Amino acid sequence: MAVEAPSSAVGGGSRNTTDPLTACRESFEAYIFAVRRWQVRPHQRAWVEALDALAKGELKGEGGRSCNKLMIIAWPESGKTATLIAWVEWLLGREIAKGRSPHVGYLCYGDSLAFERSKAIKQFIEEDEVYKIVFPQVRPDKPRGWGEETWFLKTAARGEKDPTFTAAGWQGGIQGKRFEAALISDDGFPGNIAVSLLEKNRHWRTWNDIVKTRATQGVTPIVVVGTRFAGDDHIGRVLEAEPHGWKVIRTPVVDGEGKIAWPREFCEDGEWRGVTPEGIEEYKRDHLSWLTQYLGLPPTEEGEIFRHLTFGPAPKPEMVKGVWQSWDTAYTTGRQSSYSAMVEALWIPDLKALYLARVYMEKLDPFTLAREVERQTLEAEKRWPGIPVRTIVENKATGPVITGVEKVNFKNKDLVTRAAMVSKWPAQGQFIIPDTWREWLDGYLDELRGFPAVQYKDR
């Protein structure tokens, strides 16, 4: 199945058409709403738009380059499978309506679950009256095969030997099958896949030796939908081995401010779905599971969050266009109290990055702290004359008694979650650490690399 050439006439403008049948055929979101009878949730919209673009040959990946490989990473029970099943139905309908002969492979961890997905898709295509109105050309070809592992739809190519749809497990019946759209779901992965090296290696060999060879290289649309289990799980290995050519959408259960992506609600199918605040707190009890499955940011086996750091030389003064001082304040000077900490970073627009310039940490009473914040700001203004200095203080603890600075309120109070959300910055070169010795640098790096297992987490 060759992806369709980009066409502005078929693109996003199809949603504005007055013909509802045309809208359902040309817009995946319209299909979901009218045929599948459910509303796309905000956290699912990026998935739906990307799947729509992939079907039309318009998907853009890294750097705005065209690509035909899509990866969706999200937490369990986020609606990934329902979205993928609906896309298969819509994709088959579009392809057959255009006179093509599609061949789709749907892979799950095990055969039995793959067959369940196959049964759901073919049953909907065969029985749903609205679907048959939208795609009247789509009809089962039962004499040629209508099982759960493979089945045929009537197409223009009557003599084709390969089935329209093949369902298989990773270690099952995928061998010997050809497909021109590969859909890989993590459905049914056993819990030990996160720790079993043997299991991960078997999975990886199947990907390289069988899945990729069954597909038409460079042409076949590939969709991987999954939940992270470990840093070197299948998704992690694919992204490391194939860093380019993928459109990757990571959907955590909460955003950087702690807002739940899908609040609990009563849905169209008569079931309660989504996540409650109490559920979030329960997920956090298992630290590793929270980072991997629910934030999509698996740490290394050592439990680190900041796995990849970027080091570099100090920028030339003319490159610096802003100075940021960010404070995390504490309550008292007592032995058991936390430190107040400040990180000073230089904004370098040419690199689209921040450079770590200074780190300060001390136990201070509220009034001494207020004077220290003012002193540090004045010193920065002297070091960087003519460059704006922005002082930011978290509005908690002693923060409210400090005046003349910018106050921020973090909705997400959990330091681990907030750290995981920004861990990509140093990995992508957006936060640069000095590559030469500084008095404060060793302690800062120890805290960063050991987080969250270290004693102090202020910096």
N, C-alpha and C positions, 0 to 999 in steps of 0.2 A: 504494500500500500504506500504509494508515494505521497508525501505530504503535499497539500495543496499550495500552489504558488500564491504569494501574498497578493491580495486584491483589496484596494481601498473601498470598493463598492460592497464587499462582503464583510468588511471589518465591523468596528463598533457601531457603525451607523445602522446596522440591522435592527438594533433595539428600538429605533424610532419608527419602524415601519408600521403601517396601519393594518397589515395582514398578519393576524396572530399565527397562522400556520407557517408563513415564511419566517417570522420571528423565532419560532421554536426550532426550525431547521437550521437557522443561521446563528443563533445565540444559545450557547450552552446554558447560561443563567435563565433565559426565557424557557428553555426546555425543562429545567429543574422545576421552575415555578408552575408551569402549565401542565406538564405531563407527569412529573414525579410528585407534584403537589406539596412541595415544601419550599420554604424561603431560605435562600442562602444567608447564613449568619455572617456577621462582619469578619470573624476570623477565617472564614472559608472563602471570602471573596477573592483573595489573591490566588488561591488554588484554581478557582473556577475561571478566572480571567486567563491564567497561564495555560490551562487545559484547552480553553477555547482557542487561544493563539496557536498552540501546538497543532491542533487539528487543521488550522488554516495555513500552516507554514509560516506563521508570523512571530513565533516565540523568539525573544531576545534574552541572551544570557549575559555573561560577564562582558563589560565594556560595550554593551549594546549590540554585540555581534549575534547574528542569527544562529540558532542551535535547535536541535531536535531531541534533546535529553532534559527531562524535568525531574527534579527530586523535591518531594514534599516531606518535611520532617515535623511531626506534631505529636502531642501527648496522646495516650490511649483514650478511646471513646470521644474523640474530637470530631468524628464524622468523616474520617478519611475514606473508609471503605464504602460508605454510602455514596460519597462523591465520585469515587472511582468507578463503581458499578454503573451509576447514572451516565458517566462519560462514555463507557463502553457502548451502552445502548444508543446514545446519541451519535457516536462516531460511526457505528455500523450503519445506522440509518442514513447518515449523510453520504457515506461512501457508496452504498448501494444505490441511493437516489441519483448519484452522479454516474452510474453505469460502471462502477469499479467492482473488483472482487477482493474484498478485504480478508486478511488472515491475522487474527489477533491471538496472542499468547498471554494467558493470565496465570501467574505463578504465585503460589503461597508456600509457606514452609512445608506443609504436608499435602498429599493428594486429596485426602477426604475433605479438607476445608476448601481447597481449590474447586472441588466438584460441587460443594454447596454454593459457592459464588456463581459457578457456571449455571447451575439449576435456577438460581434467582434471576439471572440475566435472561436466559432463554424463555423462562416462564413468563416474564414480564413482556418480552417481545411478542410472544405468541398470544397472550391473553388480554393485555391491556387495550381497551377500546380506543382510548385517546392516542396511544402510541400508533395504533394502526391507522388512525386518521392522519396523523402528522407524517408518518412514513408508510404509505400504502404499498410501496414496492418491496418492503421487507417481509418475506414469507419463509417459513421453515421449508427445508428440502428434506423431509423425513425419509424418503427412500434411500438417500445417500448417507444418512446418519443423523440421529437426534438423541445422542446419549449425553451423559454428564461429563465425560472426559473430552469428547469432541462432538461437534455438530456443524451442520451445513445450513446456510441460507441460500435461497435461490438467487443466482447472480447471472450476469451476462456470459460468464465463462463456464459453460455447462460441463466441460470436460476436466475441470480442475480436480486434481487428486487430493490437494491439501484442504483440510476443513476450514470453515470460516472462523471457528473458535476452538482453541485448545486450552484446557485447564490442566495444570500439573503441579506437583510438588517439586521442590528443588532436587530431591534425590529420586524422583519418580519418572513419569512418562514423558518428560520433555525431550528426551533423546529421539532423534529421527524426525522431529516436527519442524516445519518451517513457519515462520510468522513474520509479518511486516509491521506489527505494532506490538511491543513487549511491555506488559504491565506487571510490575513486581510489587507485591504487597508483603508486609511483615506479619500478616495474619497467622496466628498459631505458633509463633516462635516460642520455644520453651524458655523458662526463666534462666536455665543454666547456660544459655547461649552467650550471656555476658561474660562468663568466666571460663567456659570450656574452649580451650585453644583448638582442640581437635574439631569441635563443631564449627568454629569460625573458619578454620582452614578448609574443611570440606565445602562449606558454603562458598568460599572464595574460589576454589577450583571449579565448582559448578558454574559460577559466573563467567570465568575466563574461558573454560574449555567447552561449555555447552551453550549457555544463554547467548553469549555474544556471537558465537558461530552460527546459531540458528537464525539470527537476525541479519538483515541486509545492511552491511556496514555503511555508515555515513548517511543512510537514507531512513532506516527504521526509526520511528518515534519510540523512545523508551521513557517510561514513567516509573519511578521508584517512589513508593509511598511507605513511610515507616516511622517508627519510634526508635530513638537511640537507646542502646543498651550498654555500650562501652566505647572507649576511645578508639579501639581497633575492631569495632563491629563491622558488619558488611558496608554500611553507609560510610563509615570513617575510612575504610580501605579504598572504596571506590573514589572518594573525594581526594585521597592522597595520591592514588595512582593515576587518576584522570582529573587533575585540578581545573582543566579548562573544558569548555564545551557543554557545561551543565548550567541550567537555570535552577538555583537552589532557593527554596522557600522554607524558612524555619519559623514555626509558629509555636512559641512557648505558651504555657497555660496562663501566665501573667506577664504583663509588660514591665518595663523598667520602673514604673511607679506603683507596681503592685495591683494594677487593675486586672480583674479576671477577664480572660478572653471570651469565655462563654458562660455568663452567669446562669445559674440553674433556672429552667423554665419548662412549662408544659408544652410539648411539641405537637406537630401536626399528626403524628402517628399515635397519639394518645399516651405517650410515655414521657416521663420526666427525664430531661437530659441537661447536660452542662455541669458546672462545678459550683459548690457553695464555699463560702469563706471557711467553714469548718472542715470541708474537704481539703482545702489548700493546707490548712494546719496539719491535717493528718498525713498528707503527702510529704510534708517537710520532715516528718519524724524519721523517715529513711533518707538520710542525707544523700547517698549515692543515687538512689532512685529519683529523688527530687531533681538533681542536676541533670541526669541523663534522660529519663523518660519524660519529665514534665517541663524542663527548660530546653532540652535538646543540646545541652552543653556538657558532654561527658568529660569528667576529669581523667587524668592518667591513673594508673594503678596505685601510684603514691598518694592519690587524693588531691592533687593540685588543681586549682582552677586556672591560674595564670601559667599555662604550659609553655607558651611561645612569647618571648620578649624581643623587642627591637632595640638595639643599642646604636648610638651614633655620636659624632662630634658635636660640640656646641655650635649653634648657628651663628653666622655673622650678624653683628648688630643691625645692619640694614634689613635683614630678613625678618626681624621681630616686629610684629605689628600689634601686639597686645600682651599683657601680663595678667595672669589669673592666679589669685591666692584663694585656695579653698580650705576652709577650716571645719574640723570635726571637734566639737567642744565637749568638755566633761564637767562634772559637778564640783569636786572638791580637791584638796591637796592631800587627802588621806592616803594611807598606805595601800588600801584596796581599791582606790578610785581609778578610773581610766585616765589616760593621758588626753590632753588636748593636742591635736595635731594639725599642721598646716602643710600643704603641698603647693609650691609655686611652679607654674608651668608657663612657658612662652608660646604664644600663638604664631605659627609660621605658615602664612597662607600659601606660599609657593609649594610647600610640601603637603598642605592640607593636614597638618599634624601639630601636636603639642610636644614641646621639649621639656622634660623634667629638669628644672633649674635648681630648686632648693627644697629641703624637707626640714620641718621644725617639729619637735615633740617635747612637751613638758607638762608636769602637773601644776596647775595654777588655780588659785581661787578666782571666783567670777570677776572681781574688780581688777585684779592683776591681769587677768586674761584680756579684759576689755582694753587696757592700756597696751598690752603686747600686740593685739590685733592692729591697733592704730600705729604702733611703732613699725611693725613689719610692712604696713602699707606705705608709710612715709619712706622707708628705706628702699622699697622697690621703686618708688617714684624717683628717688635720687639715682639709683642704678640705671634706670631707663627713662631719662628725661624726654618729655614730649610724647611718650607712648602711654596710652591709657592703661591704668591698673584697675582691675576688677576684683574686689574682695567679696567672697561669698562665704556665708556662715549658715550652717544648718540650724534651723529655728527650733532647737531643742536644748535641753540642759541649760547651760549658761548663755546660749545664743540670744535669748530675748533681752538680756541686759546690755548687749553690745549695740551701739548706735552708729549710724553713718555708714552702714555696709548693706550689701544685698542679702536678704534673708530668703532661704528656700525651705520648703517643707517636702520631705520625701514621703509619699503615700506608702511606699513599701519600706517598712522598718527593718526588714531582714537583711543583714549585711551580706550573707552568702548569696542571696538572690541578686542583690544589686551588683555584687562583684562579678557574678557569672554573666550578667547582662553586658558588662563593659569589657569582658576578658578578650573580646575580639580586637579591641583598639590596639594594644601593644603587639598582638599577633600580626595585624595588618599594616603595621608601621605608622599608625595614627597617634601613637604615644611613644616617644623616643626617650630612652634612658641614657644618661651619659656613659660613654665608653672609656672614660678615664676615672681615676679614683677621686671620690669625694668623702669627706669625713662622715657623712650621714648615709652613704650609699650602701655599705654592707648590711647595716641593720634594716634598711628599707627593702633590699632584695631578699633578705631572709624572711621578712614578714610577707612579702609578695608571693614568694615561691612556696612558702609553707601554709598560706591561707587555705582553709580556715582553721587548721589544726594548731596554729601558733597562739601564744598567750595574748599578744596585743594585735588588734585588727584595725587600729585607728587610721593608719595611713593608706 
